[in-house]
Amino acid sequence: MKFTRAYSSSLNGAIPAAKAKYVPVSGTYPIGFTASGILVGVKAGNTTKPDLALVTSDRPCSAAAVFTKNKFQAAPVTFSRKVLESRANAGLRSVIVNSGCANAVTGIGGLEDASEMARTTDQRVGVPDSTIVMSTGVIGQRLPIRKIIDHIPVAYHKAGGSHRHWLDCARAICTTDTFPKLMSRSFALPSSPGIEYRIAGMTKGAGMLAPNMATLLTILATDAPIAPAIMTPLLKHAVDRSFNSITVDGDTSTNDTVALLANGAAGGRELSSPDQSADYEAFQDTLTSFATDLAKYIVRDGEGATKFVTIRVVDAASELSARAIARAIALSPLVKTALYGKDANWGRILCAAGYSLISPPGQPVNDVPEIVPERTNVSFVPTDGSQELKLLVDGEPEEVDEERASEILEAEDLEILVKLGTGDKSTVHYTCDFSHDYVTINGDYRT
Amino acid sequence: MKFTRAYSSSLNGAIPAAKAKYVPVSGTYPIGFTASGILVGVKAGNTTKPDLALVTSDRPCSAAAVFTKNKFQAAPVTFSRKVLESRANAGLRSVIVNSGCANAVTGIGGLEDASEMARTTDQRVGVPDSTIVMSTGVIGQRLPIRKIIDHIPVAYHKAGGSHRHWLDCARAICTTDTFPKLMSRSFALPSSPGIEYRIAGMTKGAGMLAPNMATLLTILATDAPIAPAIMTPLLKHAVDRSFNSITVDGDTSTNDTVALLANGAAGGRELSSPDQSADYEAFQDTLTSFATDLAKYIVRDGEGATKFVTIRVVDAASELSARAIARAIALSPLVKTALYGKDANWGRILCAAGYSLISPPGQPVNDVPEIVPERTNVSFVPTDGSQELKLLVDGEPEEVDEERASEILEAEDLEILVKLGTGDKSTVHYTCDFSHDYVTINGDYRT
C-alpha cells in the first residue's frame, strides 16, 4: 500500500497531475489586502512547507466567522469568537493561521498562546484586538509558541498582494491537502455598476478531521463595502449552502472556522441592510456560489478520494429532512465503498435514506412521513449531459443496464438524484468515496 | 489486496484460525425445538453453503420480534410483524429464513413471496399463521421463490435437535460471516430451582448491512414458559442492551430482525407478569446477557475487523446521551482507522464525543450541558487486567507513554473509557475497527 500523502510532505512534492487543474496560475485579488505564507517549522519534521499564514488589510474590515459546533472548541476558536464579539464585527484587520498543531484541548496555556499570536500580529499592524486566529493540526499538543511569535514579524514583512503571495498563503494553511485551494473572482453590485469588486478565498481540509491534525479552515476576503451588522447573516447563509453541505468522513473537528473580511477598499455605497435588496441579493449570491465552489475543492481533495459525488435530494417535505437524507447517503460507508468499487448498488443508497430520519436505538419508533417508499425515485445522473439512469421508480426497482451503469460510474464525477415526492423542498450535498487510501492515510499515519 | 470473504464461499472454506474458538463443538438446546440448514442455491453461484434455515417447535410458542426501524422495510419484516400482531404473540411455531437475497424493495410480489414461504412452512407444521419469515442478501431482487418453496419440506424433514442440526441452521443464515454464530446455555428461575431451562440463539451479520446483502438476523429460542403478553418488553430490554449496542459500520439495514420464541417445554410456572419480580428479573438478566454475548460475535466478525473494542461511557447526565456519545465514537471513521493503525490518537475520540450531541448544520447551536470539557476523562483500559492508561484527565491531556500505548493497542481487545463527570448514568457499546479489508469487501465486491 503506497502512502500517498503525509503532513508536511504532500505539498513539497509535485501536485498530483489530476489536481493541478484546480490550482490557479493567476488571480484578481481584493484591493487593500496582503497575504503571506512562510516556513516556521511548527512540526519539528517540517523543513520545507510554509506553515504560518497571514492575511491582513491596510484598513479596517467588517468581519464575521462561523465556528465549529464541536463541544471541545480549540483555543483559537474561543479566542477569535471573543475578538469578534468585543469588536461587534467591526475594525478587524488580520487573520493569522498556523498549520501543524491545532492548539486544541490545550487548557489555559493554549488560550494564552492564541492570544499571543493575535497580540504580536496586532503590534505589527498597529491596531489592538484586530486579529482573528486559526490553527490546524494535532489535537492535544501545545504550540511551539516562541518559534511562531518570532516569525510573525517576518510574515508581516513578506506579505504582498500578488498571486504568488496569495498562493503561498493558501499553501501555508494546508495539512494533508494534496493541492492548495485558492480562488478569486470579480463581481459587481447593481447599485454601483461601474465598480469592480473582488473576492478571494482560500480553504484547507482533506478530512473534516484529517490524520492527527484537524480542521476545515477558510478565509474569505473582499474589497466590497459591507456593514458589520450584516456580516454574520450573509456568511451563515453562504456557509450553510457550501461548507456545511460537504462531507468527507463526517468528523466535525474542534477547530473548523470560516472567516469573511470586507474592507470596502473598492469604494461604492456601503451595503448595510437586507433592505437594499438588489445589492444584498447580488452579494449574497456571489458569496454563496464562491463559497460553494471553494468548498468543492475540499471534496475533490478528500482523503483517498477517487470520486466527486453530488447528492441532490428533491421534492422533499422540508429542507431539513432533505439535508438529513443527503447527509446519511453521503456518510454511509457502504455507499462510499460501493462508489469506490464502481458498483451501481442503489440498495445501499435507499437503505441509507431509509434510516436517515429514524429515531436512535432506545427511543420509540417515529413515523417519518417525509419518506414514502412508493413515491421514492433514485437515479444516477451522468455529468456529461447524457441521459440519467433510473434505478428506482416510485418504489419499484428498475431492471438496471449494468453496462450503462458501469459507464456512468467510470467517470470521476457523478450525481445521485433522489426524488422523494413528498413536498417541494430540495438540497444539494457534495461528497467523495471511501477508498483503501483513506484507511492508509488515517490508519497507517504513524507507521 | 487479498479478497478474504465472499458470499457463499466464506463458510465453505475453513473458518479462520482466530475465529474457530467462537464456534461451539457441543450445546444444550431447548426441548421441543428442532432446527435445520439446507442448501437451496438462492444465489445461482452458491452450490455448497446451506442457505435455507428452519427453527420449529413441536408445541405453540410465545414469540416476539424487534424489527429494523429503516423506512424501507423488507417484505419479510412487514409480513412477520403482521403475523405477530394478528396472533398477539401467541401460538407461533416456526421461523423460516433464507440467505442470499433480502427480498427488500420488491413491492407486492415480494410480500407474496414472504407469505408463500410462511404458508408452506405452516402446512408442514399443520398450524396456519404460525411462521415468522426472515431474509438476508441483495436488496432489490426477487427471491427464486419456486426453488425455496420446493425445499421447505426438505428443511422440515431434516430438522432435528442435535448440535449438528443447530450448527447447520446457524450456517444457513450467514452471508459474509466468516464463522457461524451459535450459542446455548442453561439457566434456572428462582421459583422453580429444580427445573433446568435452556436458551439457544443464532445470529448473523458482518456489516450492519453487508456487501450487497443485508442484515442482522437473530433467532432466540427457549423452553422456559413465558406468557405472550410480556415477550415484547423482555425482548426489547435485551435488544437495547445487546444488538442495539453494537456497530460495525452504522448502516441500519432494511431487514434487521431479532426474534424470540419460548415454548415452555421444560415446564414450571409460567412467567406472565413483571410482578413475579424474582423470576422476571432472573429471566430478563439471562436473556440480556445471552443476547449481549451473541451480539459480540457479530462485532468479532465485523467486516475486515482486526479489533474488538468496548466503549464504556460513565458518569453521564442521561443514558441516552451516554449512548449517543458512545455511538459517535464507535462510528467515527477516524477513530476506527486509528484503532486499526494502533495509534493512541485520543484527540479523535474526544473530537467524536464533542460532536456527538450537537445540532446538525442548518439548525441553531445547542448548549450540550451533558459534556463539560474540564470534567472529561479518557483512558485506554487493557483487557488483561493491567493498569489503565490515562489520556485525558479533567480536560487536560496527559503526557502519554507511547510505548505503553502501543503495548495496549497490540491486543485484539481494548476498552475505551470515557468519564463525563456530569451525572451517574452509563452505557457500554461494542464495535470494531476499520481496515483495508472493509473497503475491499465492500468496494471490490463485484470485481
Interface residues (C-beta under 8 A of the other chain):
Chain A: M1 K69 N70 K71 F72 A102 A104 V105 T106 G107 V138 I139 G140 Q141 G207 L209 P211 N212 A214 D240 N244 S245 D249 G250 D251 T252 S253 T254 E319 L320 R323 A324 R327 S332 P333 L334 T337 A338 Y340 G341 D343 N345 W346 G347 R348 L350 C351 A352 A353 G354 Y355 L357 I358 S359 P360 P361 G362 Q363 V365 V368 I371 P373 T376 L392 G395 E396 P397 F434 S435 H436 Y438 V439 T440 N442 G443 D444 Y445 R446 T447
Chain B: M1 T68 K69 N70 K71 F72 A102 A104 V105 T106 G107 V138 I139 G140 Q141 G207 L209 P211 N212 A214 D240 N244 S245 D249 G250 D251 T252 S253 T254 E319 L320 R323 A324 R327 S332 P333 L334 T337 A338 Y340 G341 K342 D343 N345 W346 G347 R348 L350 C351 A352 A353 G354 Y355 L357 I358 S359 P360 P361 G362 Q363 V365 V368 I371 P373 T376 L392 G395 E396 P397 F434 S435 H436 Y438 V439 T440 N442 G443 D444 Y445 R446 T447
